[in-house]
């Protein structure tokens, strides 16, 4: 599946969670990289929600949390046909369903010179 979406500013909470050892160790083991402590938030059209929810619900890639934290499902993905990473689906989130959170090894806003409102593609 390949979709386009709009870059938007998140709530700033991902940095804390992505810096937790149990998350970083699991991402390194399963994806081959330690994610930059933050996500690239992408708003996608609601027309894709049924497909995205089906992928999320059938996803077996799961990081079980330490006490006090939520589980995270993830699926490998590619941003703008060149950045390998993953879309994460945190069990505990305050985002709307049409917000996707992409993780990668580097700070993507800097690496790709992205700003709010820019359109990016996600393939997963």
C-alpha positions as CSV (number, residue, x, y, z in Angstrom):
1,X,0.0,0.0,0.0
2,X,1.3,3.4,-0.9
3,X,-0.4,6.6,0.3
4,X,0.4,10.3,0.5
5,X,-0.1,12.4,3.6
6,X,0.6,15.8,5.1
7,X,3.4,16.4,7.6
8,X,2.2,17.9,10.8
9,X,3.6,18.7,14.2
10,X,3.0,16.1,16.9
11,X,2.5,16.5,20.6
12,X,6.2,16.0,21.4
13,X,5.6,13.0,23.6
14,X,7.3,10.4,21.3
15,X,10.8,11.5,22.3
16,X,10.3,10.3,25.8
17,X,8.9,7.0,24.8
18,X,11.4,6.3,22.0
19,X,14.2,6.9,24.4
20,X,13.2,4.1,26.8
21,X,15.6,1.2,26.7
22,X,13.1,-1.6,26.2
23,X,11.6,0.2,23.1
24,X,15.0,1.0,21.6
25,X,16.4,-2.5,22.1
26,X,13.4,-4.1,20.5
27,X,13.4,-1.7,17.5
28,X,17.2,-2.3,17.1
29,X,16.7,-6.1,17.2
30,X,13.6,-6.2,14.9
31,X,14.2,-3.3,12.5
32,X,18.0,-3.0,12.6
33,X,18.1,0.6,13.9
34,X,17.6,2.7,17.0
35,X,15.0,5.2,16.2
36,X,15.6,8.9,16.4
37,X,13.7,10.0,19.6
38,X,10.7,11.4,17.9
39,X,8.2,10.5,15.2
40,X,7.3,12.1,11.9
41,X,3.6,12.7,12.1
42,X,1.7,12.3,8.8
43,X,-2.0,13.0,8.4
44,X,-3.6,10.7,5.8
45,X,-7.0,10.9,4.1
46,X,-9.8,9.2,6.0
47,X,-10.5,7.2,2.9
48,X,-7.6,5.0,3.8
49,X,-8.6,4.3,7.4
50,X,-10.3,1.0,6.8
51,X,-7.2,-0.4,5.1
52,X,-4.9,1.0,7.7
53,X,-7.0,-0.3,10.6
54,X,-7.0,-3.7,9.0
55,X,-3.2,-3.7,8.7
56,X,-2.9,-2.5,12.3
57,X,-5.4,-5.0,13.6
58,X,-3.6,-7.9,11.8
59,X,-0.1,-6.7,12.6
60,X,1.8,-9.3,14.7
61,X,4.9,-7.1,15.3
62,X,4.5,-6.1,18.9
63,X,6.7,-4.6,21.5
64,X,5.4,-5.4,24.9
65,X,6.1,-2.6,27.4
66,X,7.7,-2.4,30.8
67,X,5.2,-1.6,33.6
68,X,3.5,1.8,33.1
69,X,4.0,1.9,29.4
70,X,1.8,0.9,26.5
71,X,2.4,-1.8,23.9
72,X,3.5,-0.7,20.4
73,X,2.6,-2.4,17.1
74,X,4.8,-1.5,14.1
75,X,5.1,-2.3,10.4
76,X,8.1,-1.7,8.2
77,X,7.6,1.2,5.8
78,X,9.4,3.5,3.4
79,X,9.1,7.3,3.4
80,X,9.3,9.2,0.1
81,X,10.7,6.1,-1.7
82,X,14.1,6.4,0.1
83,X,13.9,6.3,3.9
84,X,13.5,2.9,5.5
85,X,11.7,2.9,8.8
86,X,8.4,1.9,10.4
87,X,5.0,3.1,11.1
88,X,4.2,2.7,14.8
89,X,0.8,2.1,16.3
90,X,1.0,2.9,20.0
91,X,-1.7,1.3,22.2
92,X,-1.8,4.5,24.2
93,X,-2.2,7.5,21.9
94,X,-4.1,10.8,21.8
95,X,-3.9,11.1,18.0
96,X,-6.8,10.7,15.7
97,X,-6.9,7.5,13.6
98,X,-5.8,9.3,10.5
99,X,-2.4,10.3,12.1
100,X,0.4,7.9,11.2
101,X,3.7,8.0,13.2
102,X,6.8,7.1,11.2
103,X,10.1,6.3,12.9
104,X,13.5,6.2,11.4
105,X,17.1,6.3,12.5
106,X,17.6,10.0,11.7
107,X,15.6,13.3,12.3
108,X,13.6,13.3,9.2
109,X,12.5,16.9,9.2
110,X,16.2,17.9,9.0
111,X,17.3,15.1,6.6
112,X,14.5,15.8,4.1
113,X,14.0,19.5,4.9
114,X,10.4,18.8,5.8
115,X,7.9,21.4,7.2
116,X,4.3,21.2,8.3
117,X,2.1,21.0,5.3
118,X,4.6,19.2,3.1
119,X,3.2,16.1,1.3
120,X,5.1,12.8,1.7
121,X,4.5,9.3,0.5
122,X,4.4,6.2,2.8
123,X,4.7,2.7,1.5
124,X,4.0,-0.3,3.7
